[in-house]
Amino acid sequence: MQRFFRHLTAVTSLLAVLGAAPLNPQDSAAEIYRSAVRPAALISSVTPSDVTRATLENGMRVVVVRDPLAPVVTVEQNYLVGGNETPEGFPGMAHAQEHMAFRGCAGLTADQIAAIFAQLGGFENADTQQNITQYFSTVPAADLDIALRVDSACMQSIDDSEQEWAQEKGAIEQEVARDLSSPAYKFLTRLNEDMFPGTVYAHDALGTKESFDVTTGEMLRQFYRRWYGPNNAILVIAGDVQPEQVLRKVKELYGGIPRKQLPPRPEIKLAPVKSESFTLESNLPYSLAFIAYRVPGTDSADFAATRILADVLASERGKLYEMVPQGKALQIDFDLEETYPKASVAVSVAVLPAGRDAASAVGEMRKTLDGYATNGLPGDLVEAAKRRLIAKAQFRRNSIPGLAEAWSDALAARGLYSPDDDVDRVKLVELQDVNRIAKEFLTDANSITAALKSVPGGEAVSAKGFGETEQLTSRPTKPVKLPEWASSRLMALELPPTVPQPVETVLRNGIRLIVRQVTITPTITVRGSVRHNSETEVPRGKDGVSEVLDELFSYGTKTLDRIAFHKALDEIAADESAGYDFSLEVGKEDFLRGMQLLADNEMNPALPAEAFNITQRQLAQFIAGRSKSPGYRTERALATALLPQNDPGLREETPQTVTSLTLDDVKNYYAKTFRPDLTTIVVTGDTTLDEARAVVEKWFGSWEAMGALPDIELPAVRPNKPTAATVLDPTQLQDSVSLSEMVRINRFDPDYYPLQLGNHVLGGGFYATRFYHDLRQTTGYVYNVDVELDAGKTRAVYTVTYACDPKNTARAYGLVQRDLLAMQKDNVTAGELQQAKALLLRKIPLAESSQESVANGLLGRAQIGLPLDESQRAAKLYFDMTADQVRAAFAKWIRPDGFVQIVRGPAAY
C-alpha cells in the first residue's frame, strides 16, 4: 500500500509541472541528491582540473565536466530561448519547435533519429522552459560521437515541414490536454496569470490547442532561424570522457555552423502583485490550500537568501510544519515553485482532508508566516538550511545526468559561471539577510491565496469495451538505413562492459549487507528495506495498521523526540527516512552518526500516543476522501477485475478499520513485522565492506528477530476474464486508458526475458518502436504510450497505458491489439530484433550512471531474490535471443483479447 502522507509530499510538489513536460519521459537517472557535509569540510562539486571550457569561433560555449563514476556520458544542449521569446498569441512556439527537432534534422529523418537513440539506450529527452530549451541524452561513453553528430545536425537545420508538423501537432495537443487535466498545472497556470499580468511570465512554455491549430511549418522555420544558432547555445558534456578529445570532436562537428543575428529579447516590467483569492476544482483525493508570494528572481543578489528562507520555512522543526502534528493538516510544504530571472514565486501549501474548508488552513499559515516576517527566523534553522544547500554540491558528482543538469541550469538558465557560484553565495548569507527578505516579501499585499477543492468522481460502471475499433496505419516494413557513422557502431551488438561487483555479508542477526565502493566523492548513500506485505500480514479487521505505523516513524525515537531527532539530522545535514523502506544520504565523515540516527529510528521508534491519535484521525480522513476520488475508483475497478474474489490483493483500509485501531495494535504489528532477518541494507559510496560492516553491526547488531519467519508471499492467480469499466472524471480533458491482464508467469520464469525484449520492440524507443510509430508518429492519437510487464515472485501483470481524446480511444486500442496480434503471429524483423537488443544492452550500463540508481538496483534484486549480477546475466540472454523465442513467448502468454479495459475520462460511455 502507499505510504499515504509521505506520498502527499511528492504529490503536492509542483516542480514537475512548472515547465513543459518532456517530449518522451523516461525513468530519470538525473536526480541531484541531498546529503551531508559541514561548511568547514566543503569540497567543490568538481575540482578545477575536471572542468574544461571553450568558446568556438561561432560563439557556441562548451563545458566538459569529467566524472568517471560509470562508462556513461550525458550531452545537454541548451538553447537560450523558451517561452519568453514566443510570438504574441503563440505561447507554445518554442515547445513545438522542441518537438520538431525529433521529426528530422540535417541529413537525418525522424525514423533515423528514433532508431539511433533507441539503439543508444533510449535515454534521450527534451524540455522547454521559460528562458531555455534543452535537448539531452545519456549514452554509453563509447557512443558520444554519435550523440554529438545528431545534436550538431539539429543545430544545422530542422525539418519543419508541413507534413511532419501535421502529424506531430496531434501528439503535442494531447500533451496540452494531459497537463490541463492536472489540477496542479491548472493552479500554476492561473497563479502565473495573476502574479505576472502583462508580461511573458504570465504564460508558460506549454502552449494551447488553439494556437497549435493555427501554427504552420513556415512559422516554426522562422522561429528556428531566429533563435537556433551556435552563438545562442551552451553545450554541456558530463561523464567518463577525455576532455581534450571531446573538444576536438566538438570543434569538428559544430565549428562550421554559422552564427546568427539574434532578435532583441522581450522587456519584462513587473507591476505590483494584485492580491486576490480563487478556488479551482480538483480530482485529487484531498484538498489543497495555498498562499503564494512573489519573491526575488535568480538575477537578484537576494536569491540565495530567498532559497534559504524557503528551506527554513519547509523545515520539520519549523512552526509551519507544526500544523501536521497538531492535526490541522495532513501535510505542509513551502518551496520556490517558479524561478525566473526577474522574479520567483514561493508557495506555502497545506494538504487537507477532502471537504475541509481551506480558509482556516490559509489563516493558520498566514499567521505563522506573518510572525516570521515580524519577529525573524530562528538562527539555527538558517544555519541548517545553509548546510543542506552546500551539501548538494557534493552529491552532484554522484549522478552523471544530474551533474550535466546542474551545470546546464547554472550556465544557461541562470547565467552563472558554475554551479559552485550558488555555494559561494549561500555561504555569504547571514541571518539578517534572510530576515530582511521575509519582512519585505511575506506580506499580505504581495500574496495570492488559492484552494484546490476535491471533487468526487463517478463510480466505476461496467461497459462493453471499445466496440468497433479502427486498425489504421501499417507498421514500417523496411528497415531504417542509418548513416555510416551511426551504423558502423550501432549495428554491431556488444555485451555491456562489466561493472564492479558489490561485496556482501550476512550479519549474525540475519541482516544482509551489500556494499559497492564508489570513491567519486566523500559521500555515502544507504538504501534498505524490510520485506513486508500488509496484504498477508495485517490481521483481519486491522487494515490500515501498517500505514499508521509507517507514518509514526517521523515522530522521533525513544531517545530523541521529533524536534530533537530532526535537529540531530540537521547538525550533519543528513537526509534520512525510516520505515519498511529506509534511506540515508550523508557525508563520509558523518556516516557513523548518520547510521546511529537511522538505526535508532528503525529499531526504537517513539510511537507516542498523542501522535498515534492524530495520525489515526488523519489517515481515516484521507481514506474517506480517497474512496470517492476518480483515481482510487479506477485502481479499485482494475484490481477487482484482475483478481479473484477474496484475494489478499483486494484488501483495503476503510475509515472504520482505521478508527478501530489501538496503539497496542500498532506496537504489536511493529514487533511482528520489523525483523532483521527480512532486512537488506545496501551501502554505496566512499566506504569498504569492512568499514560499513563495523558501522552497521555497531548500531543494528542488537536487533533481534522474534518468532518464526512469516509467509508474506501472495498466492498465484488464474488469468482474468476480459471486462471493461469506465470511471467518470469531470476534471479531465482526456480518456486515460489502462489495458491490463494477469499473466501466469513470475519474475523467475525463463519467458520473462523474451517478453521484455518484445516489449522493447513495441515501446521504449520512441518513434522507432511499433506503439509509438502507430499511436503517435503517424496518427497523433497519443502523447505517451507505455507497455510494462510487472512481475513479482508469484504473479505478473501485463499493462498498456495511454491517454487520448475520447473520440480516438477505440482507434488507439485497435492499433494496440493489432500490434500485439502481430507479435504472436509473425517473427519480428531482424532490424527490430537488433534494435531492441541494442536498447536493452545499452540500458544496463546507463543504470550505473548515479550512485543512488546503483543502490536501488542492488536492493531491488536482493529483495526479490535475484542474483546481484542479474543485469549482466540478462545481457547474455538478450544477446543470444532469437525472434522465434520472442514470438513464442507472446503467443503463449499474452492475450490481446483478454485485457481488463479501464477508462477514466470526462464522460461515461
Solvent accessible surface area in square Angstrom, and as a share of the most:
residue,aa,sasa,rsa
1,M,106,0.47
2,Q,77,0.34
3,R,63,0.23
4,F,0,0.00
5,F,11,0.04
6,R,61,0.22
7,H,75,0.34
8,L,0,0.00
9,T,52,0.30
10,A,71,0.55
11,V,46,0.27
12,T,2,0.01
13,S,41,0.26
14,L,4,0.02
15,L,89,0.44
16,A,92,0.71
17,V,33,0.19
18,L,38,0.19
19,G,23,0.22
20,A,6,0.05
21,A,14,0.11
22,P,45,0.28
23,L,2,0.01
24,N,5,0.03
25,P,55,0.35
26,Q,53,0.23
27,D,129,0.67
28,S,92,0.59
29,A,16,0.12
30,A,27,0.21
31,E,102,0.46
32,I,55,0.28
33,Y,13,0.05
34,R,93,0.34
35,S,2,0.01
36,A,0,0.00
37,V,7,0.04
38,R,102,0.37
39,P,56,0.35
40,A,107,0.83
41,A,38,0.30
42,L,45,0.22
43,I,82,0.42
44,S,46,0.30
45,S,0,0.00
46,V,10,0.06
47,T,65,0.38
48,P,123,0.77
49,S,99,0.64
50,D,21,0.11
51,V,28,0.16
52,T,25,0.15
53,R,82,0.30
54,A,25,0.19
55,T,90,0.52
56,L,10,0.05
57,E,179,0.80
58,N,11,0.06
59,G,18,0.17
60,M,0,0.00
61,R,103,0.38
62,V,1,0.01
63,V,3,0.02
64,V,0,0.00
65,V,0,0.00
66,R,76,0.28
67,D,0,0.00
68,P,54,0.34
69,L,23,0.12
70,A,7,0.06
71,P,50,0.31
72,V,0,0.00
73,V,0,0.00
74,T,3,0.02
75,V,4,0.02
76,E,7,0.03
77,Q,0,0.00
78,N,0,0.00
79,Y,4,0.02
80,L,35,0.17
81,V,0,0.00
82,G,0,0.00
83,G,0,0.00
84,N,11,0.06
85,E,22,0.10
86,T,17,0.10
87,P,49,0.31
88,E,171,0.77
89,G,54,0.52
90,F,42,0.17
91,P,24,0.15
92,G,1,0.01
93,M,4,0.02
94,A,1,0.01
95,H,0,0.00
96,A,0,0.00
97,Q,0,0.00
98,E,0,0.00
99,H,0,0.00
100,M,0,0.00
101,A,4,0.03
102,F,17,0.07
103,R,2,0.01
104,G,2,0.02
105,C,9,0.05
106,A,33,0.26
107,G,77,0.74
108,L,9,0.04
109,T,79,0.46
110,A,6,0.04
111,D,54,0.28
112,Q,29,0.13
113,I,4,0.02
114,A,5,0.04
115,A,4,0.03
116,I,0,0.00
117,F,20,0.08
118,A,1,0.01
119,Q,7,0.03
120,L,1,0.01
121,G,0,0.00
122,G,2,0.01
123,F,48,0.20
124,E,8,0.04
125,N,18,0.09
126,A,0,0.00
127,D,18,0.09
128,T,0,0.00
129,Q,62,0.27
130,Q,13,0.06
131,N,31,0.16
132,I,1,0.00
133,T,0,0.00
134,Q,10,0.04
135,Y,27,0.10
136,F,57,0.24
137,S,8,0.05
138,T,11,0.06
139,V,2,0.01
140,P,15,0.09
141,A,24,0.18
142,A,75,0.58
143,D,1,0.00
144,L,16,0.08
145,D,45,0.23
146,I,4,0.02
147,A,2,0.01
148,L,0,0.00
149,R,61,0.22
150,V,4,0.03
151,D,20,0.11
152,S,3,0.02
153,A,7,0.05
154,C,18,0.11
155,M,2,0.01
156,Q,96,0.42
157,S,46,0.30
158,I,12,0.06
159,D,67,0.35
160,D,2,0.01
161,S,31,0.20
162,E,89,0.40
163,Q,132,0.59
164,E,35,0.16
165,W,5,0.02
166,A,64,0.50
167,Q,54,0.24
168,E,0,0.00
169,K,50,0.21
170,G,22,0.21
171,A,0,0.00
172,I,0,0.00
173,E,21,0.09
174,Q,9,0.04
175,E,0,0.00
176,V,3,0.02
177,A,12,0.09
178,R,74,0.27
179,D,10,0.05
180,L,61,0.30
181,S,11,0.07
182,S,30,0.19
183,P,10,0.07
184,A,15,0.12
185,Y,10,0.04
186,K,55,0.23
187,F,1,0.00
188,L,5,0.02
189,T,45,0.26
190,R,78,0.28
191,L,0,0.00
192,N,5,0.02
193,E,85,0.38
194,D,25,0.13
195,M,0,0.00
196,F,1,0.00
197,P,69,0.43
198,G,88,0.84
199,T,19,0.11
200,V,28,0.16
201,Y,1,0.00
202,A,21,0.16
203,H,62,0.28
204,D,20,0.10
205,A,1,0.01
206,L,1,0.00
207,G,9,0.08
208,T,56,0.33
209,K,95,0.40
210,E,126,0.56
211,S,8,0.05
212,F,3,0.01
213,D,67,0.35
214,V,91,0.52
215,T,9,0.05
216,T,53,0.31
217,G,0,0.00
218,E,64,0.29
219,M,51,0.23
220,L,0,0.00
221,R,68,0.25
222,Q,71,0.32
223,F,2,0.01
224,Y,14,0.05
225,R,132,0.48
226,R,105,0.38
227,W,11,0.04
228,Y,2,0.01
229,G,0,0.00
230,P,0,0.00
231,N,32,0.16
232,N,2,0.01
233,A,3,0.02
234,I,0,0.00
235,L,0,0.00
236,V,0,0.00
237,I,0,0.00
238,A,0,0.00
239,G,0,0.00
240,D,45,0.24
241,V,11,0.06
242,Q,95,0.42
243,P,19,0.12
244,E,106,0.47
245,Q,106,0.47
246,V,8,0.05
247,L,13,0.06
248,R,150,0.55
249,K,52,0.22
250,V,0,0.00
251,K,109,0.46
252,E,111,0.50
253,L,26,0.13
254,Y,0,0.00
255,G,34,0.33
256,G,74,0.71
257,I,15,0.07
258,P,102,0.64
259,R,138,0.50
260,K,55,0.23
261,Q,170,0.75
262,L,49,0.25
263,P,37,0.23
264,P,123,0.77
265,R,107,0.39
266,P,49,0.31
267,E,135,0.61
268,I,36,0.18
269,K,150,0.63
270,L,58,0.29
271,A,51,0.39
272,P,118,0.74
273,V,17,0.09
274,K,158,0.67
275,S,62,0.40
276,E,60,0.27
277,S,81,0.52
278,F,14,0.06
279,T,86,0.50
280,L,43,0.21
281,E,109,0.49
282,S,0,0.00
283,N,12,0.06
284,L,31,0.15
285,P,26,0.16
286,Y,3,0.01
287,S,5,0.03
288,L,2,0.01
289,A,0,0.00
290,F,1,0.00
291,I,0,0.00
292,A,1,0.00
293,Y,1,0.00
294,R,31,0.11
295,V,4,0.02
296,P,13,0.08
297,G,1,0.01
298,T,8,0.04
299,D,88,0.46
300,S,37,0.24
301,A,108,0.83
302,D,33,0.17
303,F,9,0.04
304,A,8,0.06
305,A,3,0.02
306,T,2,0.01
307,R,44,0.16
308,I,0,0.00
309,L,3,0.02
310,A,7,0.05
311,D,30,0.16
312,V,1,0.00
313,L,2,0.01
314,A,37,0.29
315,S,11,0.07
316,E,60,0.27
317,R,32,0.12
318,G,2,0.02
319,K,120,0.51
320,L,1,0.00
321,Y,23,0.09
322,E,62,0.28
323,M,4,0.02
324,V,11,0.06
325,P,23,0.14
326,Q,89,0.39
327,G,13,0.12
328,K,84,0.36
329,A,2,0.01
330,L,1,0.01
331,Q,18,0.08
332,I,11,0.06
333,D,26,0.13
334,F,5,0.02
335,D,46,0.24
336,L,17,0.09
337,E,6,0.03
338,E,4,0.02
339,T,66,0.38
340,Y,14,0.05
341,P,27,0.17
342,K,111,0.47
343,A,3,0.02
344,S,0,0.00
345,V,0,0.00
346,A,2,0.02
347,V,2,0.01
348,S,0,0.00
349,V,6,0.03
350,A,0,0.00
351,V,1,0.01
352,L,1,0.00
353,P,10,0.07
354,A,36,0.28
355,G,72,0.70
356,R,82,0.30
357,D,96,0.50
358,A,14,0.11
359,A,66,0.51
360,S,79,0.51
361,A,4,0.03
362,V,22,0.13
363,G,39,0.37
364,E,51,0.23
365,M,0,0.00
366,R,45,0.16
367,K,152,0.65
368,T,20,0.12
369,L,0,0.00
370,D,49,0.26
371,G,26,0.25
372,Y,8,0.03
373,A,12,0.10
374,T,106,0.62
375,N,127,0.65
376,G,18,0.17
377,L,9,0.04
378,P,49,0.31
379,G,31,0.30
380,D,70,0.36
381,L,6,0.03
382,V,1,0.00
383,E,81,0.36
384,A,0,0.00
385,A,0,0.00
386,K,22,0.09
387,R,46,0.17
388,R,21,0.08
389,L,16,0.08
390,I,2,0.01
391,A,0,0.00
392,K,57,0.24
393,A,0,0.00
394,Q,4,0.02
395,F,1,0.00
396,R,22,0.08
397,R,22,0.08
398,N,0,0.00
399,S,0,0.00
400,I,0,0.00
401,P,9,0.06
402,G,0,0.00
403,L,0,0.00
404,A,0,0.00
405,E,75,0.34
406,A,8,0.06
407,W,3,0.01
408,S,0,0.00
409,D,60,0.31
410,A,4,0.03
411,L,10,0.05
412,A,10,0.08
413,A,15,0.12
414,R,32,0.12
415,G,63,0.60
416,L,17,0.08
417,Y,143,0.54
418,S,12,0.08
419,P,2,0.01
420,D,27,0.14
421,D,31,0.16
422,D,14,0.07
423,V,6,0.03
424,D,77,0.40
425,R,101,0.37
426,V,1,0.00
427,K,93,0.39
428,L,141,0.70
429,V,11,0.06
430,E,91,0.41
431,L,67,0.33
432,Q,113,0.50
433,D,38,0.19
434,V,0,0.00
435,N,38,0.20
436,R,109,0.40
437,I,0,0.00
438,A,0,0.00
439,K,142,0.60
440,E,100,0.45
441,F,41,0.17
442,L,3,0.01
443,T,47,0.27
444,D,74,0.38
445,A,76,0.59
446,N,25,0.13
447,S,1,0.00
448,I,1,0.01
449,T,18,0.10
450,A,4,0.03
451,A,15,0.11
452,L,1,0.00
453,K,121,0.51
454,S,19,0.12
455,V,32,0.18
456,P,76,0.48
457,G,8,0.08
458,G,20,0.20
459,E,113,0.51
460,A,43,0.33
461,V,80,0.46
462,S,102,0.66
463,A,35,0.27
464,K,206,0.87
465,G,25,0.24
466,F,31,0.13
467,G,61,0.58
468,E,166,0.74
469,T,39,0.23
470,E,67,0.30
471,Q,94,0.42
472,L,72,0.36
473,T,52,0.30
474,S,84,0.54
475,R,50,0.18
476,P,63,0.40
477,T,114,0.66
478,K,170,0.72
479,P,111,0.70
480,V,61,0.35
481,K,175,0.74
482,L,16,0.08
483,P,27,0.17
484,E,130,0.58
485,W,69,0.24
486,A,0,0.00
487,S,23,0.15
488,S,73,0.47
489,R,71,0.26
490,L,0,0.00
491,M,105,0.47
492,A,54,0.42
493,L,44,0.22
494,E,91,0.41
495,L,82,0.41
496,P,13,0.08
497,P,70,0.44
498,T,119,0.69
499,V,23,0.13
500,P,89,0.56
501,Q,91,0.40
502,P,20,0.13
503,V,73,0.42
504,E,77,0.35
505,T,25,0.15
506,V,93,0.53
507,L,7,0.03
508,R,179,0.65
509,N,15,0.08
510,G,23,0.22
511,I,0,0.00
512,R,62,0.23
513,L,0,0.00
514,I,0,0.00
515,V,3,0.02
516,R,22,0.08
517,Q,90,0.40
518,V,15,0.09
519,T,89,0.52
520,I,41,0.21
521,T,8,0.05
522,P,43,0.27
523,T,0,0.00
524,I,1,0.01
525,T,3,0.02
526,V,0,0.00
527,R,26,0.10
528,G,1,0.01
529,S,11,0.07
530,V,3,0.02
531,R,63,0.23
532,H,45,0.20
533,N,28,0.15
534,S,14,0.09
535,E,40,0.18
536,T,46,0.27
537,E,6,0.03
538,V,7,0.04
539,P,66,0.42
540,R,172,0.63
541,G,45,0.44
542,K,61,0.26
543,D,21,0.11
544,G,2,0.02
545,V,2,0.01
546,S,6,0.04
547,E,9,0.04
548,V,0,0.00
549,L,0,0.00
550,D,7,0.04
551,E,12,0.05
552,L,0,0.00
553,F,1,0.00
554,S,30,0.19
555,Y,23,0.09
556,G,0,0.00
557,T,4,0.02
558,K,149,0.63
559,T,103,0.60
560,L,46,0.23
561,D,92,0.48
562,R,31,0.11
563,I,71,0.36
564,A,36,0.28
565,F,4,0.02
566,H,30,0.13
567,K,84,0.35
568,A,7,0.05
569,L,11,0.05
570,D,15,0.08
571,E,83,0.37
572,I,8,0.04
573,A,3,0.02
574,A,11,0.09
575,D,51,0.26
576,E,26,0.12
577,S,40,0.26
578,A,2,0.01
579,G,0,0.00
580,Y,16,0.06
581,D,73,0.38
582,F,4,0.01
583,S,24,0.15
584,L,0,0.00
585,E,12,0.05
586,V,0,0.00
587,G,3,0.03
588,K,77,0.33
589,E,98,0.44
590,D,4,0.02
591,F,12,0.05
592,L,85,0.42
593,R,86,0.31
594,G,0,0.00
595,M,0,0.00
596,Q,59,0.26
597,L,2,0.01
598,L,0,0.00
599,A,3,0.03
600,D,22,0.11
601,N,4,0.02
602,E,0,0.00
603,M,32,0.14
604,N,54,0.27
605,P,2,0.01
606,A,30,0.23
607,L,11,0.06
608,P,47,0.30
609,A,58,0.45
610,E,127,0.57
611,A,5,0.04
612,F,11,0.04
613,N,80,0.41
614,I,15,0.08
615,T,2,0.01
616,Q,24,0.11
617,R,110,0.40
618,Q,6,0.02
619,L,1,0.01
620,A,9,0.07
621,Q,56,0.25
622,F,3,0.01
623,I,3,0.01
624,A,41,0.32
625,G,7,0.07
626,R,16,0.06
627,S,46,0.30
628,K,107,0.46
629,S,4,0.03
630,P,1,0.01
631,G,20,0.19
632,Y,24,0.09
633,R,39,0.14
634,T,24,0.14
635,E,94,0.42
636,R,53,0.20
637,A,13,0.10
638,L,41,0.20
639,A,25,0.19
640,T,72,0.42
641,A,28,0.22
642,L,14,0.07
643,L,27,0.14
644,P,67,0.42
645,Q,162,0.72
646,N,130,0.67
647,D,9,0.05
648,P,28,0.17
649,G,18,0.17
650,L,29,0.15
651,R,28,0.10
652,E,61,0.27
653,E,9,0.04
654,T,43,0.25
655,P,36,0.23
656,Q,127,0.56
657,T,27,0.16
658,V,0,0.00
659,T,81,0.47
660,S,66,0.43
661,L,7,0.04
662,T,70,0.41
663,L,34,0.17
664,D,93,0.48
665,D,28,0.15
666,V,0,0.00
667,K,87,0.37
668,N,99,0.51
669,Y,7,0.02
670,Y,34,0.13
671,A,58,0.45
672,K,93,0.40
673,T,1,0.01
674,F,7,0.03
675,R,8,0.03
676,P,0,0.00
677,D,48,0.25
678,L,18,0.09
679,T,4,0.02
680,T,7,0.04
681,I,0,0.00
682,V,0,0.00
683,V,0,0.00
684,T,0,0.00
685,G,0,0.00
686,D,29,0.15
687,T,2,0.01
688,T,50,0.29
689,L,43,0.21
690,D,112,0.58
691,E,82,0.37
692,A,0,0.00
693,R,79,0.29
694,A,61,0.48
695,V,18,0.10
696,V,0,0.00
697,E,68,0.31
698,K,120,0.51
699,W,63,0.22
700,F,0,0.00
701,G,19,0.19
702,S,88,0.57
703,W,19,0.07
704,E,88,0.39
705,A,36,0.28
706,M,144,0.64
707,G,69,0.67
708,A,95,0.74
709,L,104,0.52
710,P,36,0.23
711,D,117,0.61
712,I,14,0.07
713,E,63,0.28
714,L,32,0.16
715,P,72,0.45
716,A,75,0.58
717,V,16,0.09
718,R,184,0.67
719,P,53,0.33
720,N,11,0.06
721,K,161,0.68
722,P,80,0.50
723,T,64,0.37
724,A,14,0.11
725,A,15,0.11
726,T,9,0.05
727,V,2,0.01
728,L,64,0.32
729,D,0,0.00
730,P,71,0.45
731,T,15,0.09
732,Q,16,0.07
733,L,92,0.46
734,Q,5,0.02
735,D,1,0.00
736,S,40,0.26
737,V,3,0.02
738,S,18,0.12
739,L,0,0.00
740,S,0,0.00
741,E,0,0.00
742,M,4,0.02
743,V,4,0.02
744,R,131,0.48
745,I,9,0.05
746,N,47,0.24
747,R,26,0.10
748,F,96,0.40
749,D,35,0.18
750,P,109,0.69
751,D,33,0.17
752,Y,20,0.08
753,Y,28,0.11
754,P,6,0.04
755,L,0,0.00
756,Q,34,0.15
757,L,0,0.00
758,G,0,0.00
759,N,6,0.03
760,H,23,0.10
761,V,4,0.02
762,L,0,0.00
763,G,4,0.04
764,G,26,0.25
765,G,2,0.02
766,F,4,0.02
767,Y,5,0.02
768,A,27,0.21
769,T,3,0.02
770,R,5,0.02
771,F,1,0.00
772,Y,8,0.03
773,H,20,0.09
774,D,0,0.00
775,L,0,0.00
776,R,0,0.00
777,Q,15,0.06
778,T,43,0.25
779,T,34,0.20
780,G,6,0.05
781,Y,18,0.07
782,V,0,0.00
783,Y,6,0.02
784,N,30,0.15
785,V,3,0.02
786,D,81,0.42
787,V,25,0.14
788,E,99,0.44
789,L,9,0.05
790,D,90,0.46
791,A,15,0.11
792,G,25,0.24
793,K,65,0.27
794,T,41,0.24
795,R,34,0.12
796,A,1,0.00
797,V,37,0.21
798,Y,0,0.00
799,T,26,0.15
800,V,0,0.00
801,T,48,0.28
802,Y,10,0.04
803,A,23,0.18
804,C,0,0.00
805,D,35,0.18
806,P,54,0.34
807,K,146,0.62
808,N,13,0.07
809,T,2,0.01
810,A,24,0.19
811,R,82,0.30
812,A,0,0.00
813,Y,13,0.05
814,G,0,0.00
815,L,0,0.00
816,V,0,0.00
817,Q,35,0.15
818,R,46,0.17
819,D,0,0.00
820,L,0,0.00
821,L,86,0.43
822,A,18,0.14
823,M,1,0.00
824,Q,32,0.14
825,K,160,0.68
826,D,66,0.34
827,N,71,0.36
828,V,7,0.04
829,T,54,0.32
830,A,87,0.68
831,G,30,0.29
832,E,33,0.15
833,L,24,0.12
834,Q,25,0.11
835,Q,18,0.08
836,A,0,0.00
837,K,15,0.07
838,A,0,0.00
839,L,0,0.00
840,L,19,0.09
841,L,5,0.02
842,R,23,0.08
843,K,52,0.22
844,I,23,0.12
845,P,4,0.02
846,L,1,0.00
847,A,56,0.43
848,E,22,0.10
849,S,1,0.00
850,S,0,0.00
851,Q,2,0.01
852,E,23,0.10
853,S,32,0.21
854,V,9,0.05
855,A,0,0.00
856,N,69,0.36
857,G,24,0.23
858,L,4,0.02
859,L,21,0.10
860,G,41,0.39
861,R,48,0.18
862,A,9,0.07
863,Q,33,0.15
864,I,36,0.18
865,G,47,0.46
866,L,19,0.10
867,P,50,0.32
868,L,22,0.11
869,D,42,0.22
870,E,17,0.08
871,S,27,0.18
872,Q,29,0.13
873,R,132,0.48
874,A,7,0.05
875,A,1,0.01
876,K,121,0.51
877,L,87,0.43
878,Y,14,0.05
879,F,74,0.31
880,D,105,0.54
881,M,11,0.05
882,T,66,0.39
883,A,18,0.14
884,D,72,0.37
885,Q,88,0.39
886,V,1,0.00
887,R,66,0.24
888,A,44,0.34
889,A,2,0.01
890,F,0,0.00
891,A,51,0.40
892,K,134,0.57
893,W,47,0.16
894,I,3,0.02
895,R,65,0.24
896,P,9,0.05
897,D,107,0.55
898,G,2,0.02
899,F,2,0.01
900,V,0,0.00
901,Q,23,0.10
902,I,2,0.01
903,V,5,0.03
904,R,46,0.17
905,G,2,0.02
906,P,41,0.26
907,A,63,0.49
908,A,63,0.49
909,Y,142,0.54
